[in-house]
Amino acid sequence: MATKKTEPKTARSKKKTPAKKSATPVGQIPETIQLVKDYVRQETLGPLKGAGRWIGLGVVGAVLIGSGTAFLALGTLRLIQSEWASTFQGRWMSLLPYLSALLFCFFVAGMALLRINKKPLNKEKS
């Protein structure tokens, strides 16, 4: 009988080396574009969503304060003209009720300007 010679197994095993990924710029371009898109979304759309609510509330507040001031000034003007009509007679004295209403409007506008907040929209911790 003929015996088959077998080679002894060695401790070395053949390891497959992983194929190197191509480091060509062509493969990195779509990845870079996606990274830039994600960054732009994060840095612009996120703060704009918060700013939209902030601006909306500011506009509503400005309209309400403005209309309230206008009604109060007009009401005060008509009160002065009707109740103290004899006091404000004459060429230049008839302008005093209008001047007082205008000063009231400037006062309210000045108070609103003093209350404007200079803090940024996004409250980042530094």
C-alpha positions in Angstrom: 0.0 0.0 0.0 1.2 3.3 -0.9 0.9 6.0 1.7 0.3 9.5 1.0 2.7 11.9 2.4 1.2 14.8 4.1 3.0 17.9 5.1 2.9 18.7 8.8 0.8 21.6 9.8 2.7 24.5 11.0 1.8 27.0 13.6 1.7 29.7 11.0 -1.7 30.3 9.7 -2.3 32.4 6.7 -4.1 35.6 7.5 -5.9 37.5 4.9 -4.9 41.1 4.9 -7.8 43.5 4.6 -8.0 45.3 1.3 -7.0 48.9 1.6 -9.7 51.5 1.0 -9.0 53.7 -1.8 -7.8 57.0 -0.5 -8.7 58.8 -3.7 -10.4 62.2 -3.6 -13.2 60.8 -5.7 -14.5 58.7 -2.8 -14.2 61.6 -0.3 -16.1 64.2 -2.3 -19.7 63.0 -1.6 -18.8 62.4 2.0 -17.4 66.0 2.3 -20.5 67.4 0.6 -22.8 65.6 3.0 -20.7 66.8 6.0 -21.0 70.4 4.8 -24.8 70.0 4.3 -25.2 68.6 7.8 -23.1 71.4 9.2 -25.1 74.1 7.4 -28.4 72.6 8.6 -27.2 72.5 12.2 -25.8 76.0 12.3 -28.5 77.8 10.3 -31.8 76.1 10.4 -31.7 75.2 14.1 -31.1 78.8 15.3 -33.5 80.2 12.7 -36.3 78.0 14.1 -35.8 79.5 17.6 -35.4 83.0 16.1 -38.8 82.7 14.3 -40.7 82.2 17.5 -38.7 85.0 19.1 -39.4 87.4 16.2 -43.1 86.4 16.1 -43.6 87.2 19.7 -41.7 90.5 19.3 -43.9 91.6 16.4 -47.1 90.7 18.3 -45.9 92.6 21.4 -44.9 95.6 19.3 -48.3 95.7 17.6 -50.2 95.4 20.9 -48.0 98.1 22.6 -48.3 100.4 19.6 -52.1 100.1 19.3 -52.5 100.4 23.1 -50.4 103.5 23.1 -52.3 105.0 20.2 -55.6 104.4 21.9 -54.5 105.9 25.2 -53.0 108.9 23.5 -56.1 109.5 21.4 -58.4 109.0 24.5 -56.3 111.4 26.6 -56.3 114.0 23.8 -60.1 113.8 23.4 -60.5 114.0 27.2 -58.4 117.1 27.4 -60.2 118.7 24.5 -63.7 118.0 25.8 -63.3 118.5 29.5 -61.0 121.5 29.5 -61.9 123.1 26.2 -62.0 126.6 27.7 -58.5 126.3 29.1 -56.9 125.5 25.7 -58.4 128.3 23.6 -56.3 130.5 21.4 -54.1 130.1 18.4 -51.1 128.3 20.1 -52.8 127.0 23.2 -55.0 124.6 21.1 -51.9 122.7 20.2 -51.0 121.8 23.8 -53.3 118.7 24.0 -51.7 117.4 20.8 -48.3 118.1 22.2 -49.1 116.2 25.4 -50.4 113.2 23.4 -47.2 113.3 21.3 -45.0 113.5 24.5 -46.9 110.5 25.9 -46.1 108.5 22.8 -42.4 109.4 23.0 -42.4 108.4 26.7 -43.8 104.9 25.9 -41.4 104.5 23.0 -38.5 105.5 25.3 -39.6 103.0 27.9 -39.8 100.3 25.3 -36.3 101.1 24.0 -34.9 100.9 27.6 -36.4 97.4 27.8 -34.7 96.0 24.7 -32.6 93.1 25.5 -29.1 93.0 24.1 -28.5 89.3 24.8 -28.0 86.9 21.9 -30.8 84.6 20.7 -28.8 81.4 21.4 -27.8 81.1 25.0 -24.5 79.3 24.6 -22.6 78.5 27.8 -19.1 79.8 27.7 
